[in-house]
């Protein structure tokens, strides 16, 4: 199965509520590599690489309403995996 890269920008009340930690835990459960980082404008940027099905599941979880804080919206971008990351970290 070919790897893909999902980049997602999550807006809402997602900083200071354990959102990046929660995202990291879900990504690791799904076998994804990448990171979750706070942005200066209050959003969280998530970059995840792995099987498309796993990335799609992470995206579903981000939109599920079960995250810490409150997600008001998620914008996604798909691209080819770069393979430059291992593990999943909070930045």
Buried (B, 14 or more C-beta within 10 A) or exposed (E): EEBBBBBBBBBBBBBEBEBBEBBBEBBEEBEBBBBBBBEEEEBBBBBBBBBBEBBBBBBEBBBEEEBBBEBEEBEBEEEEBEEEBEEBBEE
